[in-house]
Amino acid sequence: MIELIGITPAGTTNRLGEALTQFPGGEWHVRDFDLGAGATLLIVVRGANADDLAAAAIAADRARSEAATVVLALPYLPGARADRGRPLGARVYAEIANAVHADRVLTIDPHSPVMPSLLERIEDYPLGRFVRSELSRLVAGEHEHPYVGVIAPDEGAAARASSVAHALHVPVFHARKHRDFTTGKLSGFSCQPLPVSGRLLVVDDIADGGGTLTGLAEVTGLGPDRLDLWITHGVLSRGSERLRAHFGTIHTTDSHPGHTNPAVGATIHPLTPLFIQEAQS
């Protein structure tokens, strides 16, 4: 999924969805559009379709012919989980993204530091700031959010969960996954003692089938009346419907096309307004 937005120096935005087209052979093309002097072209690419990055490169080439600034927003970094071993998918996708030659590349909540280190001119928007802002927008009254704590579902989520907890001014509680050292298979979960009352927010970057998150919810002994879930990138593939039985509100952004999975029924937090704001900063 790709979105083109022209931004004038005065901050006026113009959606350019009709500008992108394809020749009968499949090649991308951009119809003429007038961005105007000093303008910015914001290109938002959602998901992992490399063809969208090719379209982004074509659109960027057209914008540069008008001396416009090009900002590429990649909220979901394709290949970010392929950050070790061979093939190194993170590097391959990073090289494709770098071929857009954007002046700035915006992202949020990358899976690990590996792919951002391979991307040129990358800027990572603070996750905690975004979560706090979005939760405040949803909650009426004097309180910014309903949570008494944040849970990190495993060691890999510890840093992002801690950043959200800090932004919300609540403690963070850590859970762990345990593996059988002989087979390498997951053998169970454990979690620090949790508050006896109040809602808790589980924070992670990506939910695919949701197995880790459902396993965590089960070990806490808490149900959807006390557990909510924040996943920045909702891939929400087969099996993710199980999340509904364990979490009350499931929050995700629209960084990946999977966020619309009706079986999950997530509360969606659109990212385009954030990227428009950042593109003008």
N, C-alpha and C positions, 0 to 999 in steps of 0.2 A: 504494500500500500504506500502510495506516494502522494504528497500534498505540496503544492507550490503556492506561496504567498508573497506578493510584492508589498514592500513596506516603504513608504515615502519618508523623507527626512522629518516631516511634520508628524509622523506616526500613523498616517492613514494606511489601512491595509486593503489589499485587493486579492481575492482568491482567484487563482489562475488555473483552475482545474481543467478548463477546456483547451488550454494551450498545448498540453502534451497529446501527441498522437503517434500512431505507428503506420509505417508504410506497409503495403501488402506483404512484403517479405518478412516483416516482423521488427524491422529496425525502428528505434525511437526517433522522433522528430519533435521540434517545438515550433509551433506557429509563432509568427511575429507578435511580440507584446512590447509595449512601451513602459518601461519601469520609471523613466524620468531621471533627471540628474541627481546624483547622490543617493540613489535608492539602494535598497537591500532586497535580495531574493532569498527568502527562507524556504528551504527544502526539507520537509519532514518525511522520513522514511520509517515505516513501521514494519516489524517482522524481519524475516531472514531471506527474502527473495532477492537474489543477486541481480535479477533483471531490473528491479527498482533502483539499484545503485547505478546501473547503466543509464537509466532514464535520468537520474539525478545528475550524472556527469554531462549528458547532453544539455539539460536545462542550465547547468552552471556555465557551460561553454557559451550558450546564448546570452546569459546575463553578463558575462565578462566582456562581450562585444559592445555592451553599453556602459562599461566601466562600473558596473554595479558591484556591491559587496555581496559575496555568497556565503550564507550561513547554512550549514548542513546539520540537521538535528537527527541523531541516531539514538533514540531513547533505549531501544533494545539492540544491544550490540550483537550482530549475527556472528556465530562462531565463538562467542565469549567463553562458553563452557568447554570448548575444545582447546584448552590452554596449556596442554602438555602432551608429550608423546608425538607420534608420527601417524598421519599427517598432522601438522600444527594448524588446525582450522582457523584459529584466531588470527594467525599471521596472514593466511590467504585472504580472509575477508577484510582484514585491515588494509591490505594492499589494494583491494578493489575500492574500498572507501577512500583511500588516499588519492586514487585516480580522479576523484571528483575535483580535487584541488580547491577545496573550499577555503575561504579565509578564516573561518572558525568552524569547529565541530562541537556540537552540544550533546551531552548525554546525561543520564541520571541513573544512579545505582548500578554501576557495572558489576558483573559477577565476580571479577577478581581484578587485580592491577595489571594483569598480563596484556590484555587487548588494548586498554587505554595507553599503555606504554608504547604500543606499535602504531597508534594513530597520531597523525600530525595535527597540531593546533587544537587538541582536545580540551574541553572544559566540562567538568563534572559538577552538576548542580547539587548542592547539599540535600540529601534525602530528608534529614530531620526537619529542615526548614519547610520543605514541601509538605510533608505529612502534617506538621503542626498547622500550617495554613489551611490545608484541605479539611482537616478535622474541625477546625474553628469555624469554617464556612458552613459545615453541616449541622453544628450544634447551636441551638438557640439559647439565649440566656447569658448569664455571666460567666459560665464555665467554658473553657476552651475545648475540653474533651472529657469523656467519662471514665478514663482509665486510672487505675491505681498502680499499674506496672506494665512493663514490656517484657516479653519472653523471646530469647534467641533460641530457635529450634535446634541448632547445632553449632559447632565451633566456627564453621564457615560464615555463619550469620552474626557472630558476636559483635563485630565492629559496626555493622549497619544498625543492628538492634540497639546498641549502646548509643549511637548518634541520635536515633529517634527518641530513646528514653531521656537523653539529655535535653533535647528540644522540648519534650513534653513535661520536663521537671518531675519525672517519676523514676523509681529504681528499675534496673534491668535484672532479670532472672535468667540463668543459663541452663540449657538442657544439653544433653550429649547423646550421640548415637554410639552404640557399642557393636563391635564386630567380632566374629569368631576368628581368632588369629590363624587357625588352621585352614579354614575355607575362604576367609575374606568376606563372608556373607554377614549381612546385618542381623544382629542377635537381639536387639532391643534398645530401649531408651531409658534415660534417667533425667530427673529435673530437680533443681533446687527447691526447697520448701517455698510454697507460694502463700500469699495473703489468704486469710480465711474468708474474706468477703471482698466485693468489688470486681469490676470488669478488668480483664487483662487483654493486651493486644500482642498477638504473635506476629513477628516481623521477619520476612524473608524476601529475597530478591526475585526468585523465579518459582512458580508452581506449574509443574507439567502434569503428571498424574496425581500428585498430591500425597504420595505414600508417606514421605517423611513427616509431613504436617499432620496427617491423621494418626500416625504412630505416636507423635508427641502429645496430641490431644488426649489420646487414650491413657497414656502414662500419667498425665496430670490428674485424671479422675474428674475433670471438669467438663461441662457440656456447653452448648451454645448459649445458655443463659449467662455464662460468665466469660466465654472466650470469643474474641473477634480476631480477624486475620487481616494483615496487610501484606500483599504481595505486589511488588512494583510491576513485575512483568508477568501477566497472566496468560501463559500459553494454554493452560486449562484443557489438556488433551484427554484422551480416554481414561476414565477412572476418576477424574477430578470431581465428578458429581458427589463423590463420597465426602467431600469437604462440608457439604451442606448439613450433614448429620452432626458435625462437631463444632462448627463455628456459627455464631449468630450473624454478624455482618462480615462479609468478605469484601475487602477493599482491593482494587487494582487500578492501574492506569490503562490507557488505550495504546500502550507501546507496542503491543503485538495483536494481530487479528484475532487470536484465540480468546481475547477478553470478553467477547460477545457470547460465549458458550451459555445457552439458556438453561442448561441443567445446573449450572453453578449460580447464576443469578447474582453476579457480583455488583457492588456499587462502583461505578466507573468514575475515575478522576481524569478528565481530559488534560493532555499535556500541551496542546497547541497554544493556549493562552500564555502559559509559562514561557514557551519558546519565542513567541512574539515579543514578550517583555524582555527576554534576555538578548534577543537579536538587536534590540534598540539600545542596549546598555553599552 
